[in-house]
Each structure stands twice: as structure tokens, then as C-alpha cells.
Amino acid sequence: MIKHATEMLHRERQMRGGDGVCQTLDFLMPEEMKHCRLFSTISMEQGTSIGEHDHVAETEYYWIISGEGIVTEVDGEKVVTKGDLVITGNGASHAIRNEKSETLVFLAVIIVD
């Protein structure tokens, strides 16, 4: 199966109570995937955030493509940059924000347990 770029969904949306609007490119919709409910890139301009949320019976992965972000986890805030991987599951929560002028871009995947 091939899914062409023209078939993917570009959206602007506020995410999880965060600040501002994120740009998303959804490669597949949930009904097109097995064992997965999100497979997208997310772009965040300066001042944009995804609010704190938890992951129960699933694991979310953020792979940082470009830019710099601040991830909030139970043990505090951590800076993430290109190539870093954020893994959140087992009921843990996280949030992410961009405080820099460079756009933060990352691949986001949620795998259902």
C-alpha cells in the first residue's frame, strides 16, 4: 500500500489544553492503523505547547526532528533537541513546549498496549 502526500491530513489545532495552535500532518487516520492511534508530525512555533496529559494502556513516542523543546515529566523539565526520543507510557504524563524562535518539529506515535 502507498499513501501519497496528497492523501495525508494537514491540520491546525490546539492540543491538550496547551498554548497556541500546533500544525499537524497525520500520515494515517486511527481507523487506518492497527495497534496505533497516532502517527503524525507536529510542528510548534515559539510560545506553543501541548498541555500535560497521561498515557494509560498506551505509549507515546516523540522523536525530535528539528528545533528545541522543553518536556515536562514527573521528575521535572528536560530540554530535548534533534535526534532525542521522548517515551511516555505506563500511566505517566508529559507536556512539551517551544520557547525558542526556531520551529520545533517532531514525529509523534502512540502505540496501544
N, C-alpha and C positions, 0 to 999 in steps of 0.2 A: 504494500500500500504506500502511496505517496500522497502527502498533503502539501499542496503548493502554498506559498506565502500568501497568495491572494485569498486563500480559504481560511486563514487564521484571523482571530478576532482581536482588533485593537480597541482598547477601552481607556477611558479616563475615569478613575474612581477614587473615592475616599475609602480608606481601608482600616477596618478595625478600630474606628474612633480616633485615628491619628490626625495629624495636622495636614492640610493641603490635599492635593489630588495627585495620585500616582498614575503613571502611564503603564498599562499592561499589554503584553502581547501573549494571548492564550494560544499555544500551539494546538492543543486539543481541548475539547469541552469534556466535563466529567463523564457524560454518557458515552463518550468515545474511548474511555480508558478503563482498564481493569486494575484493581488494587491501587489506584491513584486517583486523587481528586483535584490536583492542581499540577499543571506543567506549563509554566509561563516565565517570561522575563518581566521584571518590574523595574521601572526607571523612576527615580525620585530626584526632584530638583531640591536645591537648598531650602531648608525650612520645612520640608515634607517628612512625614513619619507614618509608620504603621503602628497603631496602638498595641498595647500589651494584650496578648491572647495566649491561651493554652492549647496544648495538643494531647488529647486523650484518645487512645486507641489509634494513633497515627503518629508519623514522624515527618517533620518538615525540614527540608534542606534548603539553605540559601548558599549558592556558590557565587562569590563576588567576581563580576566580570570587569568592572571599572569603577573608579571613584573610591570614596572612603565613607564608611558609616559607623554609627555607634549602636551597638547591640546591647540591650538591657536584658540580663538574665537574673536568676535568683541571687547569684553571688556578686552582682554589680554590673557596671558598664564596661564594655570592651570595644576597642577600635578594631574594625575589620577593613581590609584592603584587598586589591586584586589578587585572586587565587585562594583567598581564605574560604573555608567552608563552615557554616553555622549549622549545627544539628540540634533539633529540639523535638523531644518526644517523651514518652512515659509520664504524661501529665504535666510536664514542665511548661513554663510560659516564657515568652520573649517579646521584645519590641525592637524596632530599628528606626533610626532617623539619620537624615543627612544635614549636617551643619556646614558643609563646605560648598564652594561655588561650583565645583565640578559635579556633574550629574552622577549619582550612584546608580549603577545598573547591576542586577543580579538575576540569576536563574533561580526560580522557586519551584520546588517539587514537594508535594505532600503524598506520602505513601501510606495507605491504610494498613494497619496491623492485621 
